[in-house]
Amino acid sequence: TLACYSHRLNTNVSQRVHGLMLYAIHCLDRDEGLPIRLANYDAHREYLDTTATKIVLAGPVTADDGTTPTGSLIIVDVEDRSEAECFNQGDPFFKLNVWDKSSIRIQPFLKRRG
């Protein structure tokens, strides 16, 4: 979106003086999201591999079988919630409606272990 583009232009990593903040992005797939997820996995990975956003941790959440992806959990180190939202909205899974947008939660995260 234009707001995200503007935010990226106004956020210069080399000018950041104070510490960044961790945000957890938790997204659950729509019921019919799995085929779209699988067909666009490479685009999603490319986005994660090339973004300027610092990703601390990322991976799928799964069904009880431990293998079938049912959503995503991403921890990012960013300036503020707006930057985390912009990062999320740039993901092909967001753009292609893999995730149920009403399920998306973006919250500050306090790392205690690991």
ZALUMLO-987284 format. One record per residue: residue number from 1; x, z, y of N, C-alpha, C in turn. Coordinates in Angstrom, 2 decimals, always signed. Layout:
N
(NUM, (X, Z, Y), (X, Z, Y), (X, Z, Y))
...
***
This chain:
114
(1, (+0.83, +0.00, -1.18), (+0.00, +0.00, +0.00), (+0.88, +0.00, +1.24))
(2, (+0.27, -0.32, +2.37), (+1.01, -0.35, +3.63), (+1.58, +1.01, +3.96))
(3, (+0.82, +2.06, +3.71), (+1.30, +3.42, +3.99), (+2.54, +3.73, +3.17))
(4, (+2.56, +3.32, +1.91), (+3.72, +3.56, +1.06), (+4.91, +2.77, +1.54))
(5, (+4.69, +1.52, +1.93), (+5.77, +0.68, +2.44), (+6.37, +1.30, +3.70))
(6, (+5.50, +1.75, +4.60), (+5.94, +2.38, +5.83), (+6.71, +3.66, +5.54))
(7, (+6.23, +4.44, +4.57), (+6.90, +5.69, +4.21), (+8.31, +5.40, +3.70))
(8, (+8.46, +4.36, +2.87), (+9.78, +4.02, +2.35), (+10.72, +3.59, +3.47))
(9, (+10.21, +2.85, +4.45), (+11.05, +2.42, +5.56), (+11.52, +3.60, +6.39))
(10, (+10.68, +4.61, +6.51), (+11.00, +5.76, +7.35), (+11.78, +6.85, +6.62))
(11, (+12.00, +6.68, +5.34), (+12.71, +7.69, +4.56), (+14.08, +7.15, +4.19))
(12, (+15.09, +7.63, +4.87), (+16.45, +7.20, +4.61), (+17.15, +8.32, +3.85))
(13, (+17.51, +8.07, +2.60), (+18.08, +9.10, +1.74), (+19.32, +9.72, +2.38))
(14, (+20.16, +8.91, +3.04), (+21.39, +9.44, +3.61), (+21.12, +10.35, +4.80))
(15, (+19.92, +10.31, +5.39), (+19.61, +11.15, +6.54), (+18.90, +12.44, +6.15))
(16, (+18.61, +12.64, +4.90), (+17.92, +13.86, +4.47), (+18.86, +15.04, +4.63))
(17, (+18.39, +16.05, +5.33), (+19.21, +17.21, +5.58), (+18.81, +18.34, +4.65))
(18, (+17.52, +18.58, +4.50), (+17.05, +19.67, +3.65), (+16.86, +19.19, +2.22))
(19, (+16.72, +20.15, +1.32), (+16.57, +19.82, -0.09), (+15.28, +19.10, -0.39))
(20, (+15.30, +18.37, -1.48), (+14.12, +17.66, -1.93), (+13.28, +18.60, -2.78))
(21, (+12.13, +18.10, -3.21), (+11.22, +18.91, -3.99), (+10.82, +18.16, -5.25))
(22, (+10.70, +18.91, -6.33), (+10.25, +18.30, -7.58), (+8.72, +18.20, -7.58))
(23, (+8.23, +17.07, -8.06), (+6.80, +16.86, -8.26), (+6.57, +16.38, -9.68))
(24, (+5.57, +16.95, -10.33), (+5.14, +16.50, -11.66), (+3.99, +15.53, -11.46))
(25, (+4.11, +14.38, -12.09), (+3.06, +13.36, -12.07), (+2.54, +13.25, -13.50))
(26, (+1.30, +13.65, -13.70), (+0.69, +13.64, -15.03), (-0.49, +12.68, -15.00))
(27, (-0.45, +11.68, -15.86), (-1.48, +10.64, -15.90), (-1.95, +10.45, -17.33))
(28, (-3.25, +10.41, -17.53), (-3.82, +10.13, -18.85), (-4.35, +8.71, -18.87))
(29, (-4.14, +8.03, -20.00), (-4.60, +6.64, -20.15), (-6.12, +6.56, -20.21))
(30, (-6.65, +5.45, -19.73), (-8.07, +5.16, -19.94), (-8.27, +4.93, -21.43))
(31, (-9.49, +5.07, -21.90), (-9.77, +4.87, -23.32), (-9.30, +3.51, -23.81))
(32, (-9.44, +2.49, -22.97), (-9.03, +1.14, -23.37), (-7.65, +0.77, -22.81))
(33, (-6.85, +1.78, -22.45), (-5.56, +1.54, -21.81), (-4.41, +1.18, -22.73))
(34, (-4.48, +1.55, -24.00), (-3.33, +1.36, -24.89), (-2.87, -0.10, -24.99))
(35, (-3.75, -1.08, -25.21), (-3.26, -2.46, -25.30), (-2.60, -2.94, -24.00))
(36, (-3.13, -2.49, -22.86), (-2.53, -2.87, -21.57), (-1.18, -2.19, -21.42))
(37, (-1.10, -0.92, -21.83), (+0.17, -0.19, -21.79), (+1.23, -0.91, -22.61))
(38, (+0.89, -1.26, -23.83), (+1.87, -1.89, -24.72), (+2.30, -3.26, -24.20))
(39, (+1.36, -4.01, -23.65), (+1.68, -5.35, -23.14), (+2.55, -5.31, -21.89))
(40, (+2.53, -4.19, -21.17), (+3.25, -4.10, -19.90), (+4.33, -3.02, -19.89))
(41, (+4.71, -2.59, -21.07), (+5.72, -1.53, -21.19), (+7.04, -1.94, -20.54))
(42, (+7.48, -3.19, -20.75), (+8.75, -3.63, -20.18), (+8.72, -3.61, -18.66))
(43, (+7.62, -4.00, -18.05), (+7.49, -3.96, -16.59), (+7.54, -2.52, -16.08))
(44, (+6.89, -1.63, -16.80), (+6.90, -0.21, -16.46), (+8.33, +0.33, -16.52))
(45, (+9.04, +0.03, -17.60), (+10.43, +0.48, -17.75), (+11.33, -0.09, -16.66))
(46, (+11.14, -1.36, -16.34), (+11.94, -1.97, -15.28), (+11.70, -1.27, -13.95))
(47, (+10.44, -0.94, -13.68), (+10.13, -0.20, -12.46), (+10.85, +1.14, -12.43))
(48, (+10.79, +1.89, -13.52), (+11.46, +3.18, -13.58), (+12.98, +3.03, -13.45))
(49, (+13.53, +1.97, -14.04), (+14.97, +1.76, -14.01), (+15.49, +1.29, -12.65))
(50, (+14.64, +0.70, -11.83), (+15.10, +0.10, -10.58), (+14.61, +0.80, -9.32))
(51, (+13.72, +1.78, -9.46), (+13.20, +2.47, -8.29), (+14.29, +3.27, -7.59))
(52, (+14.16, +3.42, -6.29), (+15.08, +4.26, -5.52), (+14.73, +5.74, -5.69))
(53, (+13.54, +6.03, -6.19), (+13.10, +7.40, -6.39), (+13.90, +8.05, -7.52))
(54, (+14.35, +9.27, -7.30), (+15.10, +9.98, -8.34), (+14.13, +10.53, -9.37))
(55, (+14.26, +10.03, -10.59), (+13.44, +10.50, -11.71), (+14.24, +11.54, -12.48))
(56, (+13.69, +12.73, -12.58), (+14.35, +13.82, -13.29), (+14.04, +13.75, -14.78))
(57, (+12.81, +13.39, -15.10), (+12.34, +13.34, -16.48), (+11.15, +12.39, -16.53))
(58, (+11.05, +11.61, -17.57), (+9.89, +10.72, -17.72), (+9.68, +10.40, -19.19))
(59, (+8.41, +10.31, -19.56), (+8.09, +9.93, -20.93), (+6.60, +9.97, -21.16))
(60, (+6.20, +9.42, -22.29), (+4.77, +9.43, -22.61), (+4.33, +10.77, -23.16))
(61, (+3.09, +11.13, -22.88), (+2.44, +12.20, -23.63), (+1.72, +11.50, -24.77))
(62, (+1.57, +12.18, -25.89), (+1.06, +11.50, -27.09), (-0.15, +12.19, -27.68))
(63, (-0.79, +11.46, -28.56), (-1.86, +12.02, -29.38), (-1.23, +13.02, -30.35))
(64, (-2.05, +13.72, -31.09), (-1.56, +14.73, -32.03), (-0.66, +14.14, -33.11))
(65, (-0.71, +12.81, -33.31), (+0.18, +12.21, -34.31), (+1.63, +12.16, -33.84))
(66, (+1.87, +12.46, -32.56), (+3.22, +12.50, -32.02), (+3.83, +11.15, -31.70))
(67, (+3.08, +10.07, -31.90), (+3.63, +8.74, -31.63), (+2.75, +7.87, -30.73))
(68, (+1.45, +8.01, -30.82), (+0.55, +7.17, -30.03), (+0.50, +7.66, -28.59))
(69, (+0.98, +6.84, -27.63), (+0.96, +7.28, -26.23), (-0.47, +7.39, -25.71))
(70, (-0.71, +8.47, -24.98), (-2.03, +8.69, -24.38), (-1.93, +8.95, -22.88))
(71, (-0.74, +8.88, -22.35), (-0.54, +9.12, -20.93), (+0.94, +9.20, -20.61))
(72, (+1.24, +9.68, -19.41), (+2.62, +9.77, -18.94), (+2.85, +11.06, -18.19))
(73, (+4.08, +11.56, -18.29), (+4.52, +12.69, -17.50), (+5.85, +12.30, -16.86))
(74, (+5.89, +12.38, -15.55), (+7.09, +12.00, -14.81), (+7.38, +13.12, -13.81))
(75, (+8.63, +13.58, -13.79), (+9.07, +14.56, -12.80), (+10.01, +13.81, -11.85))
(76, (+9.67, +13.83, -10.55), (+10.47, +13.14, -9.56), (+11.00, +14.14, -8.53))
(77, (+12.13, +13.82, -7.95), (+12.77, +14.63, -6.92), (+12.63, +13.86, -5.61))
(78, (+11.69, +14.28, -4.78), (+11.32, +13.50, -3.59), (+11.19, +14.39, -2.36))
(79, (+11.01, +13.77, -1.24), (+10.87, +14.45, +0.04), (+9.55, +15.24, +0.13))
(80, (+8.45, +14.61, -0.33), (+7.14, +15.23, -0.16), (+6.13, +14.57, -1.10))
(81, (+4.91, +15.10, -1.10), (+3.85, +14.58, -1.96), (+3.58, +13.09, -1.69))
(82, (+3.61, +12.71, -0.44), (+3.36, +11.31, -0.09), (+4.33, +10.38, -0.79))
(83, (+5.59, +10.76, -0.84), (+6.59, +9.94, -1.52), (+6.32, +9.87, -3.03))
(84, (+5.89, +10.99, -3.62), (+5.54, +10.99, -5.04), (+4.34, +10.09, -5.30))
(85, (+3.35, +10.15, -4.43), (+2.16, +9.30, -4.57), (+2.52, +7.82, -4.44))
(86, (+3.37, +7.50, -3.48), (+3.79, +6.10, -3.31), (+4.55, +5.60, -4.53))
(87, (+5.43, +6.45, -5.06), (+6.15, +6.08, -6.27), (+5.16, +5.78, -7.40))
(88, (+4.19, +6.66, -7.58), (+3.22, +6.49, -8.65), (+2.40, +5.22, -8.47))
(89, (+1.98, +4.96, -7.25), (+1.16, +3.78, -6.97), (+1.92, +2.47, -7.14))
(90, (+3.25, +2.52, -7.13), (+4.06, +1.33, -7.35), (+4.26, +1.00, -8.82))
(91, (+3.93, +1.92, -9.70), (+4.14, +1.72, -11.14), (+3.16, +0.68, -11.68))
(92, (+3.65, -0.27, -12.47), (+2.74, -1.26, -13.07), (+1.59, -0.63, -13.85))
(93, (+1.82, +0.51, -14.49), (+0.72, +1.16, -15.23), (-0.39, +1.59, -14.27))
(94, (-0.04, +2.02, -13.07), (-1.05, +2.37, -12.07), (-1.78, +1.11, -11.61))
(95, (-1.00, +0.08, -11.26), (-1.57, -1.16, -10.72), (-2.46, -1.87, -11.73))
(96, (-2.14, -1.76, -13.01), (-2.89, -2.46, -14.06), (-3.97, -1.58, -14.70))
(97, (-4.20, -0.41, -14.12), (-5.24, +0.51, -14.60), (-5.05, +0.97, -16.04))
(98, (-3.80, +1.15, -16.43), (-3.55, +1.79, -17.73), (-4.05, +3.23, -17.66))
(99, (-3.72, +3.89, -16.55), (-4.10, +5.29, -16.38), (-5.51, +5.40, -15.82))
(100, (-6.22, +6.41, -16.27), (-7.50, +6.78, -15.68), (-7.18, +7.45, -14.34))
(101, (-7.45, +6.76, -13.25), (-7.02, +7.25, -11.94), (-7.61, +8.61, -11.60))
(102, (-8.76, +8.94, -12.17), (-9.34, +10.27, -11.91), (-8.58, +11.37, -12.64))
(103, (-7.71, +10.99, -13.60), (-6.94, +11.98, -14.36), (-5.59, +12.28, -13.71))
(104, (-5.17, +11.48, -12.77), (-3.82, +11.61, -12.21), (-3.70, +12.90, -11.39))
(105, (-2.70, +13.67, -11.75), (-2.39, +14.91, -11.03), (-0.94, +14.83, -10.55))
(106, (-0.75, +15.05, -9.27), (+0.58, +15.10, -8.68), (+0.71, +16.46, -8.01))
(107, (+1.61, +17.28, -8.57), (+1.72, +18.66, -8.12), (+3.18, +19.06, -7.97))
(108, (+3.47, +19.96, -7.03), (+4.82, +20.51, -6.96), (+5.19, +21.16, -8.28))
(109, (+6.46, +21.06, -8.64), (+6.92, +21.58, -9.93), (+8.13, +22.47, -9.68))
(110, (+8.12, +23.67, -10.24), (+9.25, +24.59, -10.15), (+9.98, +24.62, -11.49))
(111, (+11.18, +24.11, -11.50), (+11.97, +24.09, -12.73), (+12.54, +25.48, -12.97))
(112, (+12.25, +26.05, -14.13), (+12.73, +27.38, -14.47), (+13.79, +27.36, -15.59))
(113, (+13.73, +26.36, -16.45), (+14.66, +26.25, -17.58), (+15.05, +24.79, -17.76))
(114, (+16.20, +24.59, -18.42), (+16.60, +23.25, -18.79), (+17.42, +22.52, -17.78))
***
